[in-house]
Amino acid sequence: MNRRPMVAGNWKMHGSRAANAALLDGVLAGLRARSGARASAEVVVCPPFVYLAEAAQRLAGSAVLLGAQDVCAESGQGAFTGEVAGSMLRDVGCSHVIVGHSERRALYGESDEWVARKTLAALAAGLTPIVCVGELLEERDAGRTHEVVGRQLAAVMAALRGSELGLTSLARCVLAYEPVWAIGTGRTATPEQAQDVHAYIRGRIVEGDATIGGSIRLLYGGSVKAGNARELFGMPDVDGGLIGGASLKAEEFVAIVAAAG
Ligand code: 13P
């Protein structure tokens, strides 16, 4: 199965209008400089909400896609103070949205069910959700990695099955495996550790739908750098990366894209 690699930059709560302009210009220039004959990775950047519209203008005419870092679980409009609807993200130029990032799960109490609802809301709005799963260090140490990741994935698959979207809509999702102990720590998973969990995730999806299991893209996230990206992306079930810190440096991010392409 030929899956086009994807590299997505999760800027988290970083940036300013000036810094974002410089970063995006750097990324665009870097990608232009290396665009050769080879088909390369799909590239997504995910700035904070308030900068999305301006980022969309800067990216206009380029192949770089825009994503948000979160979305409201409710569709349409309504009395949900502080929330941003998927339709609004589409309106300002987003095609993607991260849902269920471990920081949202850990710091803002998002449950598996909540993440599943957000996934449905994103799909209903026509966005591609980048659904994050991953275990804590103590869960890995207790040998519970597959169980935890399997539970997080199962909640999303069950919600899709039970909705009018159906499990077939999983084909419109991207999954990101981000072991919590590898995020922002400099301690990346080994390529073998990443491959083991990616193969497990793909296997679980294949059980539900073999075609989707073969075609869905599984990104790895957690301390990906230019220096370790190539060996991670070289694993058979790793289809690219979700990049935090290294996505804030144009040269580093472009080098990671090159490693995926
Ligand atoms: P780092 O690349 O900074 O470890 O962050 C990974 C991440 O959480 C991306 O969503």
Residues whose N, C-alpha, C, O or C-beta is under 5 A from the ligand:
A	BS01	13P	N10 A182 I183 G184 T185 G221 G222 S223 V224 L242 I243 G244 G245 A246
